[in-house]
């Protein structure tokens, strides 16, 4: 009878587990050093080895040669546990046994010694599905179980498990299996199954599995059922994905700003019946890989072959990092709006238009460098020409501007106004017209004269202020002097009156 790949190649010993090296080493040491805990809880996404490791741990401590880190696989304990028909290793589905009654039955049976093995082991899968009452009923037994009993819990939603349960268990967090490791495992299984498959197709399957080895084996089974044992064509369409060629053509049209080709590709994707949200995800990862290549971290691209990574280099050279980040933001926002829009095709087309119209961005340092190059390229050779501009731009120019008279400035201004648009080539060949140079000279000379006038005005203001101050001092002195004179003249008149008589009067000079 045919057995699916996920069951046929299910790990039977610790060394066959992939992608969970730290957990495997810890459990091996616990078995060898006789430090196996009475309760473990394994958490992680689907298909990463939680239940498989629980069974291997059960075999390790019950093996006839054990406890051992490498169970033999041929003794009655190993065979029964591997086949799932052991009476001393009880696997319970938490989703089907959620109530207190199931926990009550467990508490009644756990007190009895194992029939044929060293330990009685309870493996409860999806333990987070138990009710709060069931968890509370399990607390006392979990904290102080009989010496012959062990608990191994497995869950994909650890946040739903009460803290009172977690505090009584040793917790292990299972990681997603890297795409490259899944790819290598699929290649090994394909060789064992005598299946001829391209590396590109294996990479598609491995990346679609999202870190789950079981998912990748199920997808591989589907591909073998459709193509047989010679898988050369692209498996994306069979698996409900948009083919890599369509995504490549669409990205190529986006980067080349080819509206027609991109709209045709969008309609092709829509009419093929592909899930547009899945397409958005694929496109986002494609642009993400371009960004990684742009940043010179090609080793971080795990879901593409070397040839596919090299094909991304031309795309990475066309866009800046900021533009690629803007593209990712647009696609992610479109995916968030997908549920609220009635026309998925319209949403896809609008997303493409937004991707077309991302404003081009340049690095500030690059722009500064280009400006400096332009200044250097058009720097004047004649002394005095554009010197003010050079000085204001921070360029070193020891040439001084020679002042000219007003008549020359007026003539220059007149000449510049007479033919402003004539592109006359300059003698030095630097591309500026003579009229433009004259105009620049006129403005620079005018600016100089204004500066001189401002200086003269400031000097005049200072003189006026000093003069006013001095005048105020002189007027005060005059007033004092007049008072003294009047006082002195008054005394002289009194003396004259005493000599010549009081009839003499002073005649004031008008």
Helices and strands as residue ranges (DSSP letters): H 5-8, G 14-16, H 21-32, E 39-43, H 50-62, H 76-83, E 89-93, H 100-110, E 120-125, G 127-129, H 132-143, E 149-155, G 158-160, H 163-166, E 170-173, H 179-192, E 196-197, H 199-208, H 213-227, E 230-231, H 244-255, H 259-271, H 276-294, G 298-300, H 306-311, H 313-318, H 321-337, G 338-340, H 344-356, H 364-377, H 387-392, H 406-418, H 434-500
